[in-house]
Amino acid sequence: MASAFQERKFQGMFAAFDADDDGYLREDDFTALVARWSRLPGVGPGTQLRARVETLLMGWWAALLEAGDANGDGTVDMSELLSLVERLPAMVPEVTATAHTVFDAVDTDGDGRISPDEHRRLVETWNGRPTDLTGVFELLDLNGDGYLGREEFALLWRQFWISDNPVEPGNRLCGRLPG
C-alpha cells in the first residue's frame, strides 16, 4: 500500500497525466501527453525520438490499464494507480530504461547533460504549465557541476518513481510536491 508521502507525490503525477482534469486516466490523456512532449525540440513528428517517446508514453498507458484498471471500465483512477505503487520497486530496470528516453528528449542540445533550462522544460512539459522551480535544480544536482548527467538523472528518476523517502532529491525531479 502506498504511504502518505507516495500518495502526495503520485497525486502530482496523476494531475500531470490527466489532461482533461476529470479524475480519470484514459488513453486520450496519454495521447495528449505525447502531443505535449512532441513540442520539445527534436521530438517532433516523424523523428526517431518522437517514436521512442510515443512508445514509452503509450506503453505506460497500456501497463497502467492492464495492471491498474481493477473494475474493467477502461480508465484508471487515483486509487487504482496507487495500488500499483508497491510494484515499482521490483521494476528498477524498466524504470531506468524510461529515464534514458526522457533524458534524450530533454537534452535538446545533445551534449549528454541536462542544464537548468532543459530541466525547466522537462518539468513544464511534464506538468503542462509553467512551474516555479526556485531552488529545485540545486537539490537535484548531486555533484554540484551545474548539470544533470545521464546516470545522475537515472538515479533521480528511479527515486522519483520508487522512493518512499521524502529527503531523497529525486522526489522533486518533476517539481515541488503538492501539499
Secondary structure as the mmCIF struct_conf table of DSSP 4:
data_model
#
loop_
_struct_conf.conf_type_id
_struct_conf.id
_struct_conf.beg_label_comp_id
_struct_conf.beg_label_asym_id
_struct_conf.beg_label_seq_id
_struct_conf.end_label_comp_id
_struct_conf.end_label_asym_id
_struct_conf.end_label_seq_id
HELX_RH_AL_P HELX_RH_AL_P1 ALA A 4 PHE A 17
TURN_TY1_P TURN_TY1_P1 ALA A 19 ASP A 20
BEND BEND1 ASP A 22 GLY A 23
STRN STRN1 TYR A 24 LEU A 25
HELX_RH_AL_P HELX_RH_AL_P2 GLU A 27 TRP A 37
TURN_TY1_P TURN_TY1_P2 SER A 38 ARG A 39
BEND BEND2 LEU A 40 LEU A 40
TURN_TY1_P TURN_TY1_P3 PRO A 41 GLY A 42
BEND BEND3 GLY A 44 GLY A 44
TURN_TY1_P TURN_TY1_P4 PRO A 45 GLY A 46
HELX_RH_AL_P HELX_RH_AL_P3 GLN A 48 GLY A 68
TURN_TY1_P TURN_TY1_P5 ALA A 70 ASN A 71
BEND BEND4 ASP A 73 GLY A 74
STRN STRN2 VAL A 76 ASP A 77
HELX_RH_AL_P HELX_RH_AL_P4 MET A 78 LEU A 82
TURN_TY1_P TURN_TY1_P6 SER A 83 LEU A 84
HELX_RH_3T_P HELX_RH_3T_P1 VAL A 85 MET A 91
HELX_RH_AL_P HELX_RH_AL_P5 VAL A 92 VAL A 106
TURN_TY1_P TURN_TY1_P7 THR A 108 ASP A 109
BEND BEND5 ASP A 111 GLY A 112
STRN STRN3 ARG A 113 ILE A 114
HELX_RH_AL_P HELX_RH_AL_P6 PRO A 116 ASN A 127
TURN_TY1_P TURN_TY1_P8 GLY A 128 GLY A 128
BEND BEND6 ARG A 129 ARG A 129
TURN_TY1_P TURN_TY1_P9 THR A 134 GLY A 135
HELX_RH_AL_P HELX_RH_AL_P7 VAL A 136 LEU A 140
TURN_TY1_P TURN_TY1_P10 LEU A 142 ASN A 143
BEND BEND7 GLY A 144 TYR A 147
STRN STRN4 LEU A 148 GLY A 149
HELX_RH_AL_P HELX_RH_AL_P8 ARG A 150 ILE A 162
TURN_TY1_P TURN_TY1_P11 PRO A 166 VAL A 167
BEND BEND8 GLU A 168 GLU A 168
HELX_RH_3T_P HELX_RH_3T_P2 PRO A 169 ARG A 172
TURN_TY1_P TURN_TY1_P12 LEU A 173 CYS A 174
BEND BEND9 GLY A 175 GLY A 175
HELX_LH_PP_P HELX_LH_PP_P1 ARG A 176 PRO A 178
#
